[in-house]
């Protein structure tokens, strides 16, 4: 195998890793938004205090 062919493979792997890291960076905030979206409904159904509902959101984020 020539040096040129192996460097192209390594370059492709680096681009794949970069794409995966960038995608994870975009998806991570979306996973946190689930708790924030559900919190008002939890408060309406259970009559929660806004301070306590903040703890629900924080616990959801810590769990992920």
N, C-alpha and C positions, 0 to 999 in steps of 0.2 A: 504494500500500500504506500502510495507516495505521501509526502509531507503535505502537499496541497489538498489532497482528498481528506486527510484526517483533520486539517484545520477547518475545512468547510463543515464537517460534521460537528466539530466543537462549536463553531460559530452558530450553527443551527440550534444546538442545545442551549446556548446562551440566550438566543432570542426566545426560545420556548420558555425558559425559566423566567426571563423578563416579562413575557406576556402573562404567565401564571401569577407572578407577584403583582403586576398591575391590575389584573382581574380581581385578585383577592382584595386589593386596596379599594376597589370600587364596590365590591359586594359586602364588605364588612360593615359599613354604615347602614346598609339596607337591612342587615340582620338585627341591628339595634333598634331600628324604627318600629319593629313589631310591638315591643313593649310600650313604646310611647303612643302608638295608635290605639292599643287596647286599654290603656289606663283610663281614659274618660268613661268608657263603657263600664269598667270595673267600679269606678267611683259612683256612677249612676245606679248600678245594680246593688252595690253593697253600702252605699252612703259613706264613702271614705273621705277622710280629711285630706286636703291637698298635700300636706306634709307627709302623711302616710302613703299616699299614692306615689310620691317621689321615691319612697323606699321600694315600692313595687317595681318601678322602672329600673332603679339601680340594681336591684336583685336580679332582674331579668338580664341586664347587661353583664353582670358578674358571672352569671351562670353560663353565658356563651363564652 
